[in-house]
């Protein structure tokens, strides 16, 4: 089984909140060169991230959303990126 995560405050936090029983033995392999890793902007706060996701979900349920295609088009125009290949 291969899982990925991020180190936060010196602890490996696995993606998707995967948990193992206490005492489970694991092997950790660093994916990047340690000299190339930039520290996170702020410490990882799982509860804060969950709150952000809940708020986003509530916005979507209430219809406070925009089509992704519309947002991407605005970004492309703002940054001078072609809207379609070859444009």
N, C-alpha and C positions, 0 to 999 in steps of 0.2 A: 504494500500500500504506500503510495506517495502522496503527501500532503504538503501544502505550502503555507507560509505565514510570514509574520514580521516580528522583529525584536522590538519590544516596547518596555522601557525601564529595565532592560537587562533580562527580560523574560520573553520566550518565544510564544507569540499569540497566533494560533492557527486560524486560517481563513475559515469562514462559515461556522465559527464557534465550536469546532470539533473538540471533544473532550475525551480523555482516556482515564481509566481507573487509576487511583493513586498507586504508585509503585510500578506502573507500566514502564518498561524500558524502551527507549526510542533512540534513533540515530539521527543526528542533524548534519546536513551538508550545506555549506555556505554556497549560494548561487552566484554571488558577485565577488570581485576582488575587494577585500576589506578597505583598501585605500580609496576605492571609487564610491563607497557608500556615503551618502549625505544623511545627516541625522534628520528625523522628522521635524516639522515645524513646531509641533507641540506634542506633549505626551499623548499616547493613544488613550482614549477614554471610551470604552465600549458602551457605557450607558448613554453617553452623548451621541454616539453614532446611531444607536438604536432609536433615540428620540428624534433625530433628523430623519431617519427612514420612516418612522411613524407619521411625522408631520407631512412628508412627501406623499405617503400613501393617503392620508386624509385629504390633501389637496387634490389628488387624482380622483378620489371617490366623490369629491364635491364638484368636480368639473373644472377646477382651477388649473388647467393644463393647456399647453399649446402643442400642435403637431411637431414632431421632431424635424420633419422636412422643412417646416417654416422657420424654425430656429436655425437650422444649419444653413439655409439660404441667406438669412440675415448675417450670420457670421462670415459666410463666404464673401458677401458683398462688402462688409465692413473691412475685411482683411485682404481684399483683392485676390481671392482664391477662385479659380474657375468653378462654376457650378456643376459642369459636366465635363468629363474627359474631352480634351480637344478644344474647349472654349477659350 
